[in-house]
Amino acid sequence: MVRPIAKWLSEYLSGRRIRQTRLVTKDGRCNIEHGNISYQNHFAYILDFWTTLVEIRWRFILFFFVASFTMSWFIFGLIWYWIARNNGDLTWQNPPQGNKPCVSNVYGLTTAFLYSVETQMTIGYGGRALTAQCPGAVALLIIQSIVGALINCFWCGMVMTKISLPKKRAKTITFSKTAVICPKNGTLCLQIRVANLRKTLMIGSQIYGKLLRTTVTAEGEAIILDQVNIDFIVDSGKDNLFFVCPLTLYHVIDKFSPFFEMAVDTLHQQEFELVVFLDGIAESTSSSCQVRTSYIPQEIMWGYKFQSIISRSKEGKYRVDFSNFSKMVPVPTAHCSYCFHNEKGHHHHARDGHQNQGFEVIDIDKPPCATKI
């Protein structure tokens, strides 16, 4: 009983430590803090208030939404109260018989606030109405109507912008939980699988990667988060991907690749983070979108390949089985890239595997875990 709990606690602490040390989380959020920012830079956030409001959480948006309307109602209510006071319309002023008020039935702060709400929200219950007694009240009515329209337009635009953020579209682009290293087309490749969960395409999609690691220069200077470009391609190239079904992206491990010096027994001892980016334009909204994820050495499996998830029935329908999206099978793979290029047959796995050549034609009636495309 104690041993399983200790094992679970050790795995939990290990996973939490990994999440804290990685720069980019699996869902694309950047794990970075900005410290010692000068006051002038903080003031820049206020100047760029539109971007600041778009990026803050919904709870603050709702708070500022309610606060802006409430404050405007209250401020204009005070002004209406001041106008009524100057005209002697308030109850405590004992207005004389036959006094013509600026606003009928406004005789206190509460009624002035109610009239402010009715004016700005164009409610018009009919109990309180503006008269022609005070020209200043007419001008205030026009000003408050314009201010109310501006506030409505601002928050409508803010909510629409926040709802239609490209980050929401990125939620329907998913990467495989792990990356694999195995032979492909006569070369040793690092492979990653990516899928578009919507039927609408990502136009002009481009895929690329950055390897983040700490390097030491010849002068002994340590460079934290040194970035190395990692090129990913598919069989049709690396630009303008036809992203209608899940794709397997691969990086060729040659002598120019930073993975060339790694081997199966040293890979998980390395300290690096592979960040993968996918840029594209959403077909339905024409907004640019970037999807990010990252892989640490423990999430890269040497000597495995992804299972096939695309099949074709006898009726000619293509289906995608997402239950096998991140599943892997072992394949014969050299221990290192040098072994692959110089010692053929020096494999990491003894069990044989097979390459997925094209679409496999199988008979499908009603697959339980398949998504029709």
TORKOL-4160 file (C-alpha; in steps of 0.2 Angstrom, whole numbers, padded with zeros to 4 digits, m for minus):
373
<pt num="1" X="0000" Y="0000" Z="0000"/>
<pt num="2" X="0014" Y="0012" Z="0005"/>
<pt num="3" X="0025" Y="0008" Z="m0010"/>
<pt num="4" X="0011" Y="0012" Z="m0024"/>
<pt num="5" X="0008" Y="0029" Z="m0015"/>
<pt num="6" X="0027" Y="0033" Z="m0014"/>
<pt num="7" X="0028" Y="0029" Z="m0033"/>
<pt num="8" X="0014" Y="0039" Z="m0037"/>
<pt num="9" X="0020" Y="0054" Z="m0027"/>
<pt num="10" X="0038" Y="0052" Z="m0035"/>
<pt num="11" X="0030" Y="0052" Z="m0053"/>
<pt num="12" X="0019" Y="0067" Z="m0048"/>
<pt num="13" X="0034" Y="0077" Z="m0042"/>
<pt num="14" X="0044" Y="0073" Z="m0057"/>
<pt num="15" X="0031" Y="0078" Z="m0069"/>
<pt num="16" X="0028" Y="0094" Z="m0060"/>
<pt num="17" X="0047" Y="0098" Z="m0060"/>
<pt num="18" X="0047" Y="0095" Z="m0079"/>
<pt num="19" X="0032" Y="0106" Z="m0082"/>
<pt num="20" X="0041" Y="0120" Z="m0072"/>
<pt num="21" X="0057" Y="0119" Z="m0081"/>
<pt num="22" X="0051" Y="0118" Z="m0099"/>
<pt num="23" X="0049" Y="0135" Z="m0108"/>
<pt num="24" X="0034" Y="0130" Z="m0119"/>
<pt num="25" X="0020" Y="0119" Z="m0111"/>
<pt num="26" X="0012" Y="0105" Z="m0121"/>
<pt num="27" X="m0003" Y="0116" Z="m0125"/>
<pt num="28" X="0008" Y="0131" Z="m0131"/>
<pt num="29" X="0009" Y="0142" Z="m0117"/>
<pt num="30" X="0026" Y="0151" Z="m0113"/>
<pt num="31" X="0032" Y="0147" Z="m0095"/>
<pt num="32" X="0042" Y="0163" Z="m0093"/>
<pt num="33" X="0042" Y="0178" Z="m0080"/>
<pt num="34" X="0046" Y="0196" Z="m0083"/>
<pt num="35" X="0055" Y="0204" Z="m0068"/>
<pt num="36" X="0062" Y="0221" Z="m0063"/>
<pt num="37" X="0052" Y="0230" Z="m0077"/>
<pt num="38" X="0054" Y="0249" Z="m0075"/>
<pt num="39" X="0039" Y="0260" Z="m0071"/>
<pt num="40" X="0039" Y="0267" Z="m0089"/>
<pt num="41" X="0037" Y="0250" Z="m0096"/>
<pt num="42" X="0022" Y="0247" Z="m0085"/>
<pt num="43" X="0014" Y="0263" Z="m0091"/>
<pt num="44" X="0016" Y="0256" Z="m0109"/>
<pt num="45" X="0003" Y="0243" Z="m0105"/>
<pt num="46" X="m0009" Y="0257" Z="m0100"/>
<pt num="47" X="m0005" Y="0266" Z="m0116"/>
<pt num="48" X="m0008" Y="0250" Z="m0126"/>
<pt num="49" X="m0025" Y="0247" Z="m0117"/>
<pt num="50" X="m0033" Y="0238" Z="m0131"/>
<pt num="51" X="m0021" Y="0224" Z="m0132"/>
<pt num="52" X="m0020" Y="0224" Z="m0113"/>
<pt num="53" X="m0039" Y="0221" Z="m0112"/>
<pt num="54" X="m0039" Y="0208" Z="m0126"/>
<pt num="55" X="m0025" Y="0198" Z="m0117"/>
<pt num="56" X="m0032" Y="0198" Z="m0099"/>
<pt num="57" X="m0043" Y="0185" Z="m0092"/>
<pt num="58" X="m0062" Y="0185" Z="m0094"/>
<pt num="59" X="m0065" Y="0189" Z="m0076"/>
<pt num="60" X="m0057" Y="0205" Z="m0077"/>
<pt num="61" X="m0066" Y="0209" Z="m0094"/>
<pt num="62" X="m0083" Y="0206" Z="m0085"/>
<pt num="63" X="m0077" Y="0217" Z="m0070"/>
<pt num="64" X="m0072" Y="0232" Z="m0081"/>
<pt num="65" X="m0088" Y="0230" Z="m0092"/>
<pt num="66" X="m0099" Y="0231" Z="m0076"/>
<pt num="67" X="m0088" Y="0245" Z="m0069"/>
<pt num="68" X="m0088" Y="0256" Z="m0085"/>
<pt num="69" X="m0107" Y="0256" Z="m0086"/>
<pt num="70" X="m0110" Y="0259" Z="m0067"/>
<pt num="71" X="m0097" Y="0273" Z="m0066"/>
<pt num="72" X="m0104" Y="0282" Z="m0081"/>
<pt num="73" X="m0122" Y="0280" Z="m0074"/>
<pt num="74" X="m0116" Y="0287" Z="m0057"/>
<pt num="75" X="m0106" Y="0301" Z="m0064"/>
<pt num="76" X="m0120" Y="0307" Z="m0076"/>
<pt num="77" X="m0132" Y="0305" Z="m0061"/>
<pt num="78" X="m0122" Y="0317" Z="m0051"/>
<pt num="79" X="m0122" Y="0329" Z="m0065"/>
<pt num="80" X="m0141" Y="0328" Z="m0067"/>
<pt num="81" X="m0143" Y="0330" Z="m0048"/>
<pt num="82" X="m0132" Y="0346" Z="m0049"/>
<pt num="83" X="m0143" Y="0353" Z="m0063"/>
<pt num="84" X="m0159" Y="0349" Z="m0053"/>
<pt num="85" X="m0151" Y="0357" Z="m0038"/>
<pt num="86" X="m0147" Y="0373" Z="m0047"/>
<pt num="87" X="m0165" Y="0374" Z="m0053"/>
<pt num="88" X="m0172" Y="0371" Z="m0036"/>
<pt num="89" X="m0181" Y="0355" Z="m0041"/>
<pt num="90" X="m0175" Y="0345" Z="m0026"/>
<pt num="91" X="m0187" Y="0340" Z="m0012"/>
<pt num="92" X="m0177" Y="0347" Z="0002"/>
<pt num="93" X="m0176" Y="0364" Z="m0007"/>
<pt num="94" X="m0195" Y="0365" Z="m0006"/>
<pt num="95" X="m0198" Y="0371" Z="m0024"/>
<pt num="96" X="m0212" Y="0385" Z="m0025"/>
<pt num="97" X="m0229" Y="0381" Z="m0033"/>
<pt num="98" X="m0228" Y="0381" Z="m0052"/>
<pt num="99" X="m0210" Y="0378" Z="m0052"/>
<pt num="100" X="m0205" Y="0371" Z="m0069"/>
<pt num="101" X="m0191" Y="0357" Z="m0066"/>
<pt num="102" X="m0177" Y="0354" Z="m0079"/>
<pt num="103" X="m0182" Y="0335" Z="m0078"/>
<pt num="104" X="m0199" Y="0330" Z="m0072"/>
<pt num="105" X="m0199" Y="0318" Z="m0057"/>
<pt num="106" X="m0181" Y="0321" Z="m0053"/>
<pt num="107" X="m0181" Y="0327" Z="m0035"/>
<pt num="108" X="m0166" Y="0317" Z="m0027"/>
<pt num="109" X="m0150" Y="0308" Z="m0030"/>
<pt num="110" X="m0159" Y="0291" Z="m0032"/>
<pt num="111" X="m0171" Y="0298" Z="m0045"/>
<pt num="112" X="m0156" Y="0307" Z="m0054"/>
<pt num="113" X="m0147" Y="0291" Z="m0055"/>
<pt num="114" X="m0162" Y="0282" Z="m0062"/>
<pt num="115" X="m0164" Y="0295" Z="m0075"/>
<pt num="116" X="m0146" Y="0293" Z="m0080"/>
<pt num="117" X="m0148" Y="0275" Z="m0083"/>
<pt num="118" X="m0164" Y="0278" Z="m0093"/>
<pt num="119" X="m0156" Y="0291" Z="m0104"/>
<pt num="120" X="m0140" Y="0281" Z="m0107"/>
<pt num="121" X="m0149" Y="0264" Z="m0110"/>
<pt num="122" X="m0163" Y="0272" Z="m0120"/>
<pt num="123" X="m0176" Y="0264" Z="m0109"/>
<pt num="124" X="m0188" Y="0278" Z="m0107"/>
<pt num="125" X="m0201" Y="0272" Z="m0094"/>
<pt num="126" X="m0210" Y="0289" Z="m0096"/>
<pt num="127" X="m0210" Y="0293" Z="m0077"/>
<pt num="128" X="m0195" Y="0305" Z="m0079"/>
<pt num="129" X="m0194" Y="0316" Z="m0094"/>
<pt num="130" X="m0183" Y="0331" Z="m0100"/>
<pt num="131" X="m0191" Y="0348" Z="m0101"/>
<pt num="132" X="m0186" Y="0364" Z="m0111"/>
<pt num="133" X="m0183" Y="0373" Z="m0095"/>
<pt num="134" X="m0164" Y="0371" Z="m0095"/>
<pt num="135" X="m0154" Y="0372" Z="m0111"/>
<pt num="136" X="m0139" Y="0364" Z="m0101"/>
<pt num="137" X="m0149" Y="0349" Z="m0098"/>
<pt num="138" X="m0152" Y="0347" Z="m0117"/>
<pt num="139" X="m0134" Y="0348" Z="m0120"/>
<pt num="140" X="m0130" Y="0335" Z="m0106"/>
<pt num="141" X="m0143" Y="0323" Z="m0114"/>
<pt num="142" X="m0134" Y="0324" Z="m0130"/>
<pt num="143" X="m0117" Y="0321" Z="m0122"/>
<pt num="144" X="m0123" Y="0306" Z="m0112"/>
<pt num="145" X="m0131" Y="0298" Z="m0127"/>
<pt num="146" X="m0115" Y="0299" Z="m0137"/>
<pt num="147" X="m0105" Y="0293" Z="m0122"/>
<pt num="148" X="m0116" Y="0278" Z="m0120"/>
<pt num="149" X="m0115" Y="0274" Z="m0138"/>
<pt num="150" X="m0096" Y="0274" Z="m0138"/>
<pt num="151" X="m0096" Y="0263" Z="m0122"/>
<pt num="152" X="m0108" Y="0250" Z="m0131"/>
<pt num="153" X="m0097" Y="0250" Z="m0147"/>
<pt num="154" X="m0081" Y="0248" Z="m0137"/>
<pt num="155" X="m0087" Y="0233" Z="m0127"/>
<pt num="156" X="m0095" Y="0225" Z="m0142"/>
<pt num="157" X="m0079" Y="0226" Z="m0152"/>
<pt num="158" X="m0069" Y="0220" Z="m0137"/>
<pt num="159" X="m0080" Y="0204" Z="m0134"/>
<pt num="160" X="m0080" Y="0200" Z="m0152"/>
<pt num="161" X="m0061" Y="0202" Z="m0153"/>
<pt num="162" X="m0058" Y="0191" Z="m0138"/>
<pt num="163" X="m0070" Y="0178" Z="m0144"/>
<pt num="164" X="m0063" Y="0177" Z="m0161"/>
<pt num="165" X="m0044" Y="0176" Z="m0155"/>
<pt num="166" X="m0034" Y="0164" Z="m0166"/>
<pt num="167" X="m0029" Y="0155" Z="m0150"/>
<pt num="168" X="m0046" Y="0148" Z="m0150"/>
<pt num="169" X="m0043" Y="0140" Z="m0167"/>
<pt num="170" X="m0027" Y="0134" Z="m0161"/>
<pt num="171" X="m0036" Y="0123" Z="m0149"/>
<pt num="172" X="m0042" Y="0112" Z="m0163"/>
<pt num="173" X="m0024" Y="0109" Z="m0169"/>
<pt num="174" X="m0016" Y="0095" Z="m0160"/>
<pt num="175" X="0001" Y="0087" Z="m0159"/>
<pt num="176" X="0006" Y="0070" Z="m0154"/>
<pt num="177" X="0011" Y="0068" Z="m0136"/>
<pt num="178" X="0028" Y="0060" Z="m0141"/>
<pt num="179" X="0040" Y="0061" Z="m0155"/>
<pt num="180" X="0049" Y="0046" Z="m0163"/>
<pt num="181" X="0065" Y="0042" Z="m0171"/>
<pt num="182" X="0065" Y="0029" Z="m0185"/>
<pt num="183" X="0071" Y="0026" Z="m0203"/>
<pt num="184" X="0061" Y="0034" Z="m0217"/>
<pt num="185" X="0065" Y="0033" Z="m0235"/>
<pt num="186" X="0082" Y="0028" Z="m0232"/>
<pt num="187" X="0086" Y="0041" Z="m0219"/>
<pt num="188" X="0085" Y="0042" Z="m0200"/>
<pt num="189" X="0071" Y="0054" Z="m0195"/>
<pt num="190" X="0063" Y="0062" Z="m0180"/>
<pt num="191" X="0045" Y="0062" Z="m0183"/>
<pt num="192" X="0030" Y="0071" Z="m0176"/>
<pt num="193" X="0012" Y="0069" Z="m0180"/>
<pt num="194" X="0000" Y="0084" Z="m0181"/>
<pt num="195" X="m0019" Y="0084" Z="m0184"/>
<pt num="196" X="m0032" Y="0097" Z="m0189"/>
<pt num="197" X="m0048" Y="0092" Z="m0179"/>
<pt num="198" X="m0059" Y="0103" Z="m0190"/>
<pt num="199" X="m0064" Y="0100" Z="m0208"/>
<pt num="200" X="m0060" Y="0118" Z="m0213"/>
<pt num="201" X="m0042" Y="0120" Z="m0219"/>
<pt num="202" X="m0027" Y="0130" Z="m0212"/>
<pt num="203" X="m0022" Y="0139" Z="m0228"/>
<pt num="204" X="m0003" Y="0142" Z="m0231"/>
<pt num="205" X="0002" Y="0131" Z="m0217"/>
<pt num="206" X="0021" Y="0131" Z="m0212"/>
<pt num="207" X="0030" Y="0120" Z="m0200"/>
<pt num="208" X="0046" Y="0123" Z="m0192"/>
<pt num="209" X="0055" Y="0120" Z="m0175"/>
<pt num="210" X="0068" Y="0127" Z="m0163"/>
<pt num="211" X="0079" Y="0117" Z="m0152"/>
<pt num="212" X="0082" Y="0126" Z="m0136"/>
<pt num="213" X="0097" Y="0122" Z="m0125"/>
<pt num="214" X="0111" Y="0129" Z="m0115"/>
<pt num="215" X="0128" Y="0130" Z="m0124"/>
<pt num="216" X="0145" Y="0136" Z="m0118"/>
<pt num="217" X="0156" Y="0146" Z="m0130"/>
<pt num="218" X="0174" Y="0145" Z="m0132"/>
<pt num="219" X="0177" Y="0159" Z="m0120"/>
<pt num="220" X="0167" Y="0150" Z="m0107"/>
<pt num="221" X="0152" Y="0160" Z="m0108"/>
<pt num="222" X="0136" Y="0150" Z="m0105"/>
<pt num="223" X="0121" Y="0154" Z="m0117"/>
<pt num="224" X="0104" Y="0150" Z="m0109"/>
<pt num="225" X="0091" Y="0146" Z="m0122"/>
<pt num="226" X="0102" Y="0145" Z="m0137"/>
<pt num="227" X="0091" Y="0142" Z="m0152"/>
<pt num="228" X="0095" Y="0131" Z="m0166"/>
<pt num="229" X="0083" Y="0130" Z="m0181"/>
<pt num="230" X="0075" Y="0113" Z="m0185"/>
<pt num="231" X="0068" Y="0110" Z="m0202"/>
<pt num="232" X="0052" Y="0099" Z="m0203"/>
<pt num="233" X="0045" Y="0093" Z="m0219"/>
<pt num="234" X="0032" Y="0081" Z="m0226"/>
<pt num="235" X="0033" Y="0071" Z="m0243"/>
<pt num="236" X="0026" Y="0086" Z="m0252"/>
<pt num="237" X="0038" Y="0099" Z="m0244"/>
<pt num="238" X="0038" Y="0110" Z="m0229"/>
<pt num="239" X="0027" Y="0125" Z="m0235"/>
<pt num="240" X="0009" Y="0126" Z="m0240"/>
<pt num="241" X="0004" Y="0110" Z="m0232"/>
<pt num="242" X="m0013" Y="0102" Z="m0238"/>
<pt num="243" X="m0019" Y="0100" Z="m0220"/>
<pt num="244" X="m0035" Y="0090" Z="m0223"/>
<pt num="245" X="m0030" Y="0075" Z="m0213"/>
<pt num="246" X="m0017" Y="0071" Z="m0200"/>
<pt num="247" X="0001" Y="0073" Z="m0206"/>
<pt num="248" X="0017" Y="0065" Z="m0200"/>
<pt num="249" X="0031" Y="0078" Z="m0200"/>
<pt num="250" X="0049" Y="0073" Z="m0200"/>
<pt num="251" X="0066" Y="0080" Z="m0198"/>
<pt num="252" X="0081" Y="0072" Z="m0207"/>
<pt num="253" X="0095" Y="0068" Z="m0194"/>
<pt num="254" X="0111" Y="0070" Z="m0205"/>
<pt num="255" X="0128" Y="0078" Z="m0200"/>
<pt num="256" X="0120" Y="0095" Z="m0200"/>
<pt num="257" X="0107" Y="0090" Z="m0188"/>
<pt num="258" X="0109" Y="0094" Z="m0169"/>
<pt num="259" X="0103" Y="0076" Z="m0166"/>
<pt num="260" X="0117" Y="0068" Z="m0176"/>
<pt num="261" X="0128" Y="0066" Z="m0160"/>
<pt num="262" X="0114" Y="0058" Z="m0150"/>
<pt num="263" X="0111" Y="0040" Z="m0147"/>
<pt num="264" X="0098" Y="0029" Z="m0140"/>
<pt num="265" X="0107" Y="0027" Z="m0123"/>
<pt num="266" X="0112" Y="0046" Z="m0122"/>
<pt num="267" X="0096" Y="0054" Z="m0129"/>
<pt num="268" X="0086" Y="0054" Z="m0112"/>
<pt num="269" X="0102" Y="0061" Z="m0103"/>
<pt num="270" X="0102" Y="0077" Z="m0114"/>
<pt num="271" X="0095" Y="0093" Z="m0108"/>
<pt num="272" X="0086" Y="0102" Z="m0122"/>
<pt num="273" X="0068" Y="0107" Z="m0127"/>
<pt num="274" X="0062" Y="0105" Z="m0145"/>
<pt num="275" X="0048" Y="0118" Z="m0149"/>
<pt num="276" X="0038" Y="0115" Z="m0164"/>
<pt num="277" X="0028" Y="0129" Z="m0173"/>
<pt num="278" X="0014" Y="0128" Z="m0185"/>
<pt num="279" X="0009" Y="0144" Z="m0194"/>
<pt num="280" X="m0006" Y="0146" Z="m0205"/>
<pt num="281" X="m0022" Y="0156" Z="m0209"/>
<pt num="282" X="m0039" Y="0150" Z="m0204"/>
<pt num="283" X="m0050" Y="0147" Z="m0219"/>
<pt num="284" X="m0066" Y="0152" Z="m0211"/>
<pt num="285" X="m0060" Y="0168" Z="m0202"/>
<pt num="286" X="m0045" Y="0173" Z="m0213"/>
<pt num="287" X="m0035" Y="0176" Z="m0197"/>
<pt num="288" X="m0017" Y="0171" Z="m0194"/>
<pt num="289" X="m0014" Y="0157" Z="m0181"/>
<pt num="290" X="0001" Y="0149" Z="m0173"/>
<pt num="291" X="0001" Y="0133" Z="m0164"/>
<pt num="292" X="0015" Y="0128" Z="m0153"/>
<pt num="293" X="0020" Y="0113" Z="m0143"/>
<pt num="294" X="0037" Y="0106" Z="m0136"/>
<pt num="295" X="0046" Y="0090" Z="m0133"/>
<pt num="296" X="0059" Y="0086" Z="m0120"/>
<pt num="297" X="0071" Y="0071" Z="m0121"/>
<pt num="298" X="0060" Y="0060" Z="m0111"/>
<pt num="299" X="0046" Y="0063" Z="m0124"/>
<pt num="300" X="0056" Y="0057" Z="m0139"/>
<pt num="301" X="0056" Y="0038" Z="m0142"/>
<pt num="302" X="0070" Y="0030" Z="m0151"/>
<pt num="303" X="0066" Y="0015" Z="m0162"/>
<pt num="304" X="0047" Y="0018" Z="m0164"/>
<pt num="305" X="0036" Y="0024" Z="m0178"/>
<pt num="306" X="0018" Y="0030" Z="m0177"/>
<pt num="307" X="0003" Y="0018" Z="m0180"/>
<pt num="308" X="m0007" Y="0021" Z="m0196"/>
<pt num="309" X="m0023" Y="0030" Z="m0193"/>
<pt num="310" X="m0029" Y="0034" Z="m0210"/>
<pt num="311" X="m0039" Y="0020" Z="m0219"/>
<pt num="312" X="m0050" Y="0018" Z="m0234"/>
<pt num="313" X="m0065" Y="0007" Z="m0235"/>
<pt num="314" X="m0071" Y="m0002" Z="m0251"/>
<pt num="315" X="m0084" Y="0011" Z="m0254"/>
<pt num="316" X="m0070" Y="0024" Z="m0256"/>
<pt num="317" X="m0072" Y="0033" Z="m0240"/>
<pt num="318" X="m0057" Y="0039" Z="m0230"/>
<pt num="319" X="m0058" Y="0038" Z="m0211"/>
<pt num="320" X="m0046" Y="0044" Z="m0197"/>
<pt num="321" X="m0045" Y="0034" Z="m0181"/>
<pt num="322" X="m0039" Y="0046" Z="m0168"/>
<pt num="323" X="m0038" Y="0032" Z="m0155"/>
<pt num="324" X="m0021" Y="0028" Z="m0163"/>
<pt num="325" X="m0015" Y="0046" Z="m0165"/>
<pt num="326" X="m0001" Y="0045" Z="m0152"/>
<pt num="327" X="0002" Y="0026" Z="m0152"/>
<pt num="328" X="0018" Y="0019" Z="m0158"/>
<pt num="329" X="0025" Y="0002" Z="m0163"/>
<pt num="330" X="0044" Y="m0003" Z="m0162"/>
<pt num="331" X="0054" Y="m0004" Z="m0178"/>
<pt num="332" X="0072" Y="m0009" Z="m0182"/>
<pt num="333" X="0082" Y="0006" Z="m0179"/>
<pt num="334" X="0101" Y="0010" Z="m0178"/>
<pt num="335" X="0108" Y="0015" Z="m0161"/>
<pt num="336" X="0114" Y="0031" Z="m0167"/>
<pt num="337" X="0114" Y="0042" Z="m0183"/>
<pt num="338" X="0133" Y="0037" Z="m0186"/>
<pt num="339" X="0128" Y="0019" Z="m0185"/>
<pt num="340" X="0114" Y="0021" Z="m0197"/>
<pt num="341" X="0125" Y="0029" Z="m0210"/>
<pt num="342" X="0140" Y="0018" Z="m0208"/>
<pt num="343" X="0135" Y="0001" Z="m0200"/>
<pt num="344" X="0120" Y="m0005" Z="m0209"/>
<pt num="345" X="0110" Y="m0018" Z="m0199"/>
<pt num="346" X="0115" Y="m0012" Z="m0182"/>
<pt num="347" X="0097" Y="m0010" Z="m0176"/>
<pt num="348" X="0090" Y="m0005" Z="m0159"/>
<pt num="349" X="0075" Y="m0017" Z="m0160"/>
<pt num="350" X="0076" Y="m0035" Z="m0165"/>
<pt num="351" X="0057" Y="m0035" Z="m0169"/>
<pt num="352" X="0053" Y="m0031" Z="m0187"/>
<pt num="353" X="0041" Y="m0018" Z="m0192"/>
<pt num="354" X="0033" Y="m0011" Z="m0208"/>
<pt num="355" X="0032" Y="0005" Z="m0216"/>
<pt num="356" X="0015" Y="0012" Z="m0220"/>
<pt num="357" X="0015" Y="0014" Z="m0239"/>
<pt num="358" X="0000" Y="0025" Z="m0244"/>
<pt num="359" X="m0017" Y="0021" Z="m0238"/>
<pt num="360" X="m0022" Y="0004" Z="m0232"/>
<pt num="361" X="m0038" Y="m0003" Z="m0240"/>
<pt num="362" X="m0048" Y="m0012" Z="m0227"/>
<pt num="363" X="m0066" Y="m0016" Z="m0224"/>
<pt num="364" X="m0074" Y="m0004" Z="m0212"/>
<pt num="365" X="m0092" Y="m0005" Z="m0207"/>
<pt num="366" X="m0094" Y="0006" Z="m0191"/>
<pt num="367" X="m0078" Y="0008" Z="m0183"/>
<pt num="368" X="m0080" Y="0012" Z="m0164"/>
<pt num="369" X="m0066" Y="0025" Z="m0163"/>
<pt num="370" X="m0065" Y="0033" Z="m0180"/>
<pt num="371" X="m0069" Y="0051" Z="m0186"/>
<pt num="372" X="m0076" Y="0052" Z="m0204"/>
<pt num="373" X="m0068" Y="0066" Z="m0215"/>
